[in-house]
Each structure stands twice: as structure tokens, then as C-alpha cells.
Amino acid sequence: MATGKKTNSASKDAELKREAVVKDATPVVESEANAEDKKVTFSLNKKKYAFTVESFKFKSKTYTPKSAVENNEVLETLVSTNSFIIKEA
């Protein structure tokens, strides 16, 4: 009978650990939806592009997607070099 209690206790511990891992692994869908809403896009040469990063450096200056769309030199360089910072939308 004592072994049954140990097994139950061990089972409960294992179950609690599994639940903790599952909780940590669950993605936050709300954040992903908000991230989609906040994506900055731009058009150049009749193609639409979206940024894949939150910020980046160009010629020693840090840009966010919102600040980058105000600078044609940055956009043209990103497109012409097929930068990983942008993707076709």
C-alpha cells in the first residue's frame, strides 16, 4: 500500500511538471494578432514590402520600420540588396 502512495505522489508531481511545461509553451495569440496589425508596409517599383524586424541599423543610424519608410534611400537599398529586413507582402 505504501508503494501506491508513492506512485500517486510521483504521478501528481510528473503531471504538475508537465502542466508547467505546457503552460510555458503556449503562444500568446493576442500578441501575434497585435503584431500583425502593427506591421509597417511600403510599396516600391509596383511591389509591396513588409518589415521583418522591429529595428535595424543603416549607415550607423538605428531605424524602426516607421522611421525607415520616410527615407527613400533606406528603402531602395533594402530592396536592391534583397535584405532580410524586408519581405514581399
Backbone torsions as a table, in degrees:
resi	resn	phi	psi	omega
1	MET	NA	-33.9	-179.8
2	ALA	-64.8	-33.5	179.4
3	THR	-67.2	-32.7	177.9
4	GLY	-62.4	-39.7	178.8
5	LYS	-67.0	-40.1	178.7
6	LYS	-64.3	-41.1	179.9
7	THR	-64.2	-44.2	177.9
8	ASN	-62.3	-43.7	179.3
9	SER	-63.9	-44.1	178.6
10	ALA	-65.2	-38.9	178.7
11	SER	-64.5	-43.3	179.3
12	LYS	-63.1	-43.4	178.3
13	ASP	-61.5	-44.3	179.7
14	ALA	-63.9	-40.6	179.6
15	GLU	-65.2	-42.7	178.6
16	LEU	-63.3	-41.6	178.3
17	LYS	-64.1	-41.7	179.3
18	ARG	-63.5	-42.6	178.4
19	GLU	-62.7	-39.6	179.1
20	ALA	-63.1	-41.3	179.0
21	VAL	-65.8	-42.2	-179.9
22	VAL	-63.6	-41.5	179.3
23	LYS	-63.1	-41.1	179.5
24	ASP	-67.9	-28.7	-175.6
25	ALA	-87.5	-8.8	-176.6
26	THR	-74.4	121.9	179.2
27	PRO	-72.7	153.0	177.2
28	VAL	-93.0	102.6	-175.5
29	VAL	-64.7	-36.3	-178.9
30	GLU	-58.3	-43.9	-179.8
31	SER	-64.2	-40.9	-179.9
32	GLU	-63.6	-39.6	178.9
33	ALA	-65.5	-41.9	178.5
34	ASN	-65.9	-36.6	178.8
35	ALA	-63.6	-39.7	177.8
36	GLU	-62.3	-40.0	-179.5
37	ASP	-66.4	-30.6	-175.2
38	LYS	-89.6	-0.8	-178.3
39	LYS	-64.4	132.4	178.9
40	VAL	-96.8	130.8	178.6
41	THR	-121.7	161.3	175.5
42	PHE	-150.7	159.9	178.6
43	SER	-116.7	139.3	177.8
44	LEU	-151.2	132.2	-178.4
45	ASN	53.8	43.6	177.6
46	LYS	63.6	20.1	176.1
47	LYS	-123.6	147.1	-179.9
48	LYS	-104.4	136.2	-177.8
49	TYR	-126.7	152.7	175.2
50	ALA	-128.0	149.8	178.5
51	PHE	-81.6	144.0	-179.7
52	THR	-105.6	-2.5	-177.8
53	VAL	-128.5	161.7	178.6
54	GLU	-83.4	-29.2	176.3
55	SER	-160.2	161.3	179.6
56	PHE	-158.2	165.6	178.2
57	LYS	-107.1	138.9	176.0
58	PHE	-142.0	120.1	-177.0
59	LYS	50.5	50.7	175.8
60	SER	66.1	12.2	178.1
61	LYS	-117.6	138.6	178.6
62	THR	-87.5	131.1	179.7
63	TYR	-121.3	146.6	165.8
64	THR	-101.8	164.3	176.9
65	PRO	-55.0	-39.8	-180.0
66	LYS	-64.2	-39.3	179.5
67	SER	-76.9	-28.8	-178.8
68	ALA	-69.1	-35.7	-177.9
69	VAL	-67.8	-11.7	177.3
70	GLU	-88.5	-3.7	-176.0
71	ASN	-122.8	104.9	-177.5
72	ASN	-62.4	-34.5	179.6
73	GLU	-61.4	-42.4	178.8
74	VAL	-63.2	-48.4	-178.2
75	LEU	-61.9	-45.6	-179.8
76	GLU	-62.3	-39.1	179.9
77	THR	-68.5	-42.4	179.2
78	LEU	-61.1	-42.4	-179.1
79	VAL	-70.7	-46.9	-175.0
80	SER	-67.1	-25.7	179.6
81	THR	-97.5	5.3	-177.3
82	ASN	50.9	48.8	-176.0
83	SER	-63.6	146.8	175.1
84	PHE	-70.9	-11.1	-177.6
85	ILE	-71.2	-22.3	179.0
86	ILE	-126.7	161.8	173.7
87	LYS	-144.1	155.3	176.7
88	GLU	-67.8	134.0	-178.2
89	ALA	-97.1	NA	NA
